[in-house]
């Protein structure tokens, strides 16, 4: 079936743009979530929006599923290929089409790396605010699919707040624009609904991004605490004082140990937790806020505080945090990166319970998190050479998600649902919620060919009338919410 | 009179269902029934009953924007959300609030102000204490350096505008520059679909990418996809102080220079507003700076220097701040929008606006269904979205189209955010208004308003970089125009509508493309 598509795909994408060799195909079998692997039937690398449209039109006509992939850094398997499908890789579409500082906009192709957009804007005094930690390699198209955040989204927002126009190829193979770049286009906000849809509503071929003025001053403060609880109190005090830092990050003792082993970040020795607070904005405001944050940290029992305002010193503070995910590889043979969210005020209780889960199971958990918005990234460590350890780790990881849901949070703050968490989605949303979301899917992709099998556990077919379901909402049933 | 079996069915679902009264009319269309569900469950049962009887349903809140959008093609049942008026949960430590759709912005603002927080929206109707179209600047100035949206816990004057209506219209004001529009602040939503199904998306945490974001879809959908019943918003701390730097500018080029200088500064302005009451008058630019008192003072001084000679600082908003409300000139200047322009004697039009003639207590619209909506029909308000660098070209395109149509609209808005408004008074010839709108759209379609400076061309971007939407217009003008104009991806929007409301019973005809 797929084989019959090869000549036409070669015609569209050129001989260099079609991969059929099994060994080469296998290099695309996974994205950043390496626990899931599927070798695609065919990989194509279109060079233009028109080529993407032609490829998708061929797939639609042949009823062959297709999956878009940017740089493959996603952590939920959103770009996991389909075994009988075409993987459409956007890595050849890397033009920065225009940088328009006067309108605070840039037009870029989806394969551009996140960082390259900021680099293109920097000479004009601007940057592209969303900064996922993979920003050196991750693609803007992938950021749109996942509605990526980053450490600084506490103040600056997510991808959806920084996108004002998208050219997409619809699942039927048509090129169209969502939004006109202004942020005030008439009609439904399809741009907003598309952003974060994890590649299930179409493929992005051009992106109009908002550019943000580079702040006059950036100050970074590192505070060490004896416990995460004390660090959490400092965070509450900062928020309570009406300060909105660009980022508030926390790492616990195990995460600090791992970072020290990996990159010698020289965080204060023996700290039970470190807090990184970054403030940006006009100089006077940042200096006053920084002084206030310092005082609040001291009141909360900080054992040591360091401050940095030049890029090199700031980088020295961030290096431990940025390396944290990879660093735990130094202290454990294998690990799961979890991504859950709780209301910020529930952080203390949730961390206590995670510690209990860890003690009960004997599975170590290192905690790295965006403390300002309650986005936890517990790193669940295990030894994959021990039989059953992976399963136990998976159980602990799942229990952490349950904990997030119980506290009124979310199963994912920025990594997406993908294939990884589709089974958890019904714990957050009831059947009616999921059916309603499916309506959007059916409007865009009635044939369910566009990245099928992602996000939704068992999507109903478009046109199918849902059966009567009158069970209470799971959150209502669990007694922790009326409606939300 | 025998009982109406349809009304009985509606009343069985929602006890507060009744036969419609004249004040229930939506944009001149009289419904048969009106109902005010008190709970989400009642709203669900009500819409289920409406579906069973094939009723066309139009949601409404406080009515302050009920005249926006096209009149419904069909309107059997008006669903009034104002009995669902609870602020359900204010998690101050999490900077999050959950409220029912019928809660008023004023009521919500009071609750949040108590904790030093705000929902950072300043949609129209603009708080009178801030906007004060007549004598407002004097009253405002005496209030000192208070924060915008009604400081010291005072409820701003939203004329009954509700959470649900603000979302459904996607209304935003000057501070969209810093905080965005309702879609940017909404983090969770509960809706009732046309068939009565209750659905949620998002949640109570700011950072959340689980599932599709239906909140984005419903924000600005004018009730055409379903009934919004609950919303969760992220909040911001209330700034301790605010100040405005104003400067007069001669012509579009100079106005653009001031706007661009403020927008390109490192001084973090919260809003940059532009205003020109009539063609023969100078442009006025005002920049809002917010923050702690020291920071505000510091940045206000720097902004004044940046904007050059003639810049003045004031603690309160200028009288024209905010929207050109209800299509009226924003400062009571007579004669705007009249054919030929500048004729004195038409000021009584603005003086005679019934629901805008007294400050009120922030809830005056709530008890007067229809009253506020009537005021909204007073004139024509056109929203123009553009790439910010296109401002001078947009202003010239507006002037050219207005001249050709024999009009002199007030022009102004959130210039740095790429949104301005043209306001034509209610006395203008409907045909001239329609000619103005179509002339403007033709110019925009030609690219006359595009930001395509030679240094940064956009050869490969969106096909059209600007839009002109008629927010509201008097009935006779409205009937002559497509209020929405060309809409990108209309076929996808129709597909979405078909999925959510296959019977096309939700606010039919209110939205773009006749949706």
Boltz contact constraints between the chains, C-beta under 6 A:
constraints:
  - contact:
      token1: [A, 97]
      token2: [B, 460]
      max_distance: 6.0
  - contact:
      token1: [A, 98]
      token2: [B, 456]
      max_distance: 6.0
  - contact:
      token1: [A, 98]
      token2: [B, 458]
      max_distance: 6.0
  - contact:
      token1: [A, 100]
      token2: [B, 456]
      max_distance: 6.0
  - contact:
      token1: [A, 102]
      token2: [B, 389]
      max_distance: 6.0
  - contact:
      token1: [A, 103]
      token2: [B, 387]
      max_distance: 6.0
  - contact:
      token1: [A, 103]
      token2: [B, 388]
      max_distance: 6.0
  - contact:
      token1: [A, 103]
      token2: [B, 389]
      max_distance: 6.0
  - contact:
      token1: [A, 103]
      token2: [B, 451]
      max_distance: 6.0
  - contact:
      token1: [A, 107]
      token2: [B, 458]
      max_distance: 6.0
  - contact:
      token1: [A, 107]
      token2: [B, 461]
      max_distance: 6.0
  - contact:
      token1: [A, 147]
      token2: [B, 209]
      max_distance: 6.0
  - contact:
      token1: [A, 161]
      token2: [B, 184]
      max_distance: 6.0
  - contact:
      token1: [A, 165]
      token2: [B, 462]
      max_distance: 6.0
  - contact:
      token1: [A, 176]
      token2: [B, 489]
      max_distance: 6.0
  - contact:
      token1: [A, 177]
      token2: [B, 462]
      max_distance: 6.0
  - contact:
      token1: [A, 177]
      token2: [B, 488]
      max_distance: 6.0
  - contact:
      token1: [A, 178]
      token2: [B, 489]
      max_distance: 6.0
  - contact:
      token1: [A, 180]
      token2: [B, 462]
      max_distance: 6.0
  - contact:
      token1: [A, 180]
      token2: [B, 465]
      max_distance: 6.0
  - contact:
      token1: [A, 181]
      token2: [B, 462]
      max_distance: 6.0
  - contact:
      token1: [A, 181]
      token2: [B, 465]
      max_distance: 6.0
  - contact:
      token1: [A, 182]
      token2: [B, 385]
      max_distance: 6.0
  - contact:
      token1: [A, 182]
      token2: [B, 386]
      max_distance: 6.0
  - contact:
      token1: [A, 182]
      token2: [B, 418]
      max_distance: 6.0
  - contact:
      token1: [A, 184]
      token2: [B, 385]
      max_distance: 6.0
  - contact:
      token1: [A, 184]
      token2: [B, 419]
      max_distance: 6.0
  - contact:
      token1: [A, 185]
      token2: [B, 467]
      max_distance: 6.0
  - contact:
      token1: [A, 186]
      token2: [B, 467]
      max_distance: 6.0
  - contact:
      token1: [A, 186]
      token2: [B, 469]
      max_distance: 6.0
  - contact:
      token1: [A, 186]
      token2: [B, 484]
      max_distance: 6.0
  - contact:
      token1: [A, 186]
      token2: [B, 487]
      max_distance: 6.0
  - contact:
      token1: [A, 186]
      token2: [B, 512]
      max_distance: 6.0
  - contact:
      token1: [A, 187]
      token2: [B, 487]
      max_distance: 6.0
  - contact:
      token1: [A, 187]
      token2: [B, 493]
      max_distance: 6.0
  - contact:
      token1: [A, 187]
      token2: [B, 512]
      max_distance: 6.0
  - contact:
      token1: [A, 188]
      token2: [B, 221]
      max_distance: 6.0
  - contact:
      token1: [A, 188]
      token2: [B, 493]
      max_distance: 6.0
  - contact:
      token1: [A, 189]
      token2: [B, 183]
      max_distance: 6.0
  - contact:
      token1: [A, 189]
      token2: [B, 216]
      max_distance: 6.0
  - contact:
      token1: [A, 189]
      token2: [B, 220]
      max_distance: 6.0
  - contact:
      token1: [A, 190]
      token2: [B, 489]
      max_distance: 6.0
  - contact:
      token1: [A, 190]
      token2: [B, 492]
      max_distance: 6.0
  - contact:
      token1: [A, 192]
      token2: [B, 183]
      max_distance: 6.0
  - contact:
      token1: [A, 192]
      token2: [B, 216]
      max_distance: 6.0
  - contact:
      token1: [A, 193]
      token2: [B, 213]
      max_distance: 6.0
  - contact:
      token1: [A, 193]
      token2: [B, 216]
      max_distance: 6.0
  - contact:
      token1: [A, 193]
      token2: [B, 217]
      max_distance: 6.0
  - contact:
      token1: [A, 196]
      token2: [B, 209]
      max_distance: 6.0
  - contact:
      token1: [A, 196]
      token2: [B, 213]
      max_distance: 6.0
  - contact:
      token1: [A, 197]
      token2: [B, 212]
      max_distance: 6.0
  - contact:
      token1: [A, 216]
      token2: [B, 266]
      max_distance: 6.0
  - contact:
      token1: [A, 242]
      token2: [B, 237]
      max_distance: 6.0
  - contact:
      token1: [A, 281]
      token2: [B, 268]
      max_distance: 6.0
  - contact:
      token1: [A, 282]
      token2: [B, 266]
      max_distance: 6.0
  - contact:
      token1: [A, 282]
      token2: [B, 267]
      max_distance: 6.0
  - contact:
      token1: [A, 282]
      token2: [B, 268]
      max_distance: 6.0
  - contact:
      token1: [A, 282]
      token2: [B, 299]
      max_distance: 6.0
  - contact:
      token1: [A, 284]
      token2: [B, 295]
      max_distance: 6.0
  - contact:
      token1: [A, 284]
      token2: [B, 298]
      max_distance: 6.0
  - contact:
      token1: [A, 285]
      token2: [B, 291]
      max_distance: 6.0
  - contact:
      token1: [A, 285]
      token2: [B, 295]
      max_distance: 6.0
  - contact:
      token1: [A, 341]
      token2: [B, 205]
      max_distance: 6.0
  - contact:
      token1: [A, 341]
      token2: [B, 207]
      max_distance: 6.0
  - contact:
      token1: [A, 341]
      token2: [B, 208]
      max_distance: 6.0
  - contact:
      token1: [A, 343]
      token2: [B, 94]
      max_distance: 6.0
  - contact:
      token1: [A, 343]
      token2: [B, 205]
      max_distance: 6.0
  - contact:
      token1: [A, 344]
      token2: [B, 94]
      max_distance: 6.0
  - contact:
      token1: [A, 345]
      token2: [B, 93]
      max_distance: 6.0
  - contact:
      token1: [A, 345]
      token2: [B, 94]
      max_distance: 6.0
  - contact:
      token1: [A, 373]
      token2: [B, 206]
      max_distance: 6.0
  - contact:
      token1: [A, 373]
      token2: [B, 207]
      max_distance: 6.0
  - contact:
      token1: [A, 374]
      token2: [B, 205]
      max_distance: 6.0
  - contact:
      token1: [A, 375]
      token2: [B, 207]
      max_distance: 6.0
  - contact:
      token1: [A, 408]
      token2: [B, 204]
      max_distance: 6.0
  - contact:
      token1: [A, 409]
      token2: [B, 205]
      max_distance: 6.0
  - contact:
      token1: [A, 410]
      token2: [B, 203]
      max_distance: 6.0
  - contact:
      token1: [A, 410]
      token2: [B, 205]
      max_distance: 6.0
  - contact:
      token1: [A, 410]
      token2: [B, 208]
      max_distance: 6.0
  - contact:
      token1: [A, 410]
      token2: [B, 210]
      max_distance: 6.0
  - contact:
      token1: [A, 411]
      token2: [B, 210]
      max_distance: 6.0
  - contact:
      token1: [A, 412]
      token2: [B, 209]
      max_distance: 6.0
  - contact:
      token1: [A, 412]
      token2: [B, 210]
      max_distance: 6.0
  - contact:
      token1: [A, 413]
      token2: [B, 207]
      max_distance: 6.0
  - contact:
      token1: [A, 416]
      token2: [B, 209]
      max_distance: 6.0
  - contact:
      token1: [A, 417]
      token2: [B, 210]
      max_distance: 6.0
  - contact:
      token1: [A, 428]
      token2: [B, 210]
      max_distance: 6.0
  - contact:
      token1: [A, 429]
      token2: [B, 211]
      max_distance: 6.0
  - contact:
      token1: [A, 432]
      token2: [B, 197]
      max_distance: 6.0
  - contact:
      token1: [A, 432]
      token2: [B, 199]
      max_distance: 6.0
  - contact:
      token1: [A, 433]
      token2: [B, 199]
      max_distance: 6.0
  - contact:
      token1: [A, 433]
      token2: [B, 200]
      max_distance: 6.0
  - contact:
      token1: [A, 436]
      token2: [B, 199]
      max_distance: 6.0
  - contact:
      token1: [A, 437]
      token2: [B, 211]
      max_distance: 6.0
  - contact:
      token1: [A, 437]
      token2: [B, 212]
      max_distance: 6.0
  - contact:
      token1: [A, 439]
      token2: [B, 499]
      max_distance: 6.0
  - contact:
      token1: [A, 439]
      token2: [B, 500]
      max_distance: 6.0
  - contact:
      token1: [A, 440]
      token2: [B, 212]
      max_distance: 6.0
  - contact:
      token1: [A, 442]
      token2: [B, 499]
      max_distance: 6.0
  - contact:
      token1: [A, 443]
      token2: [B, 495]
      max_distance: 6.0
  - contact:
      token1: [A, 443]
      token2: [B, 496]
      max_distance: 6.0
  - contact:
      token1: [A, 443]
      token2: [B, 499]
      max_distance: 6.0
  - contact:
      token1: [A, 483]
      token2: [B, 190]
      max_distance: 6.0
  - contact:
      token1: [A, 483]
      token2: [B, 230]
      max_distance: 6.0
  - contact:
      token1: [A, 484]
      token2: [B, 188]
      max_distance: 6.0
  - contact:
      token1: [A, 484]
      token2: [B, 203]
      max_distance: 6.0
  - contact:
      token1: [A, 484]
      token2: [B, 204]
      max_distance: 6.0
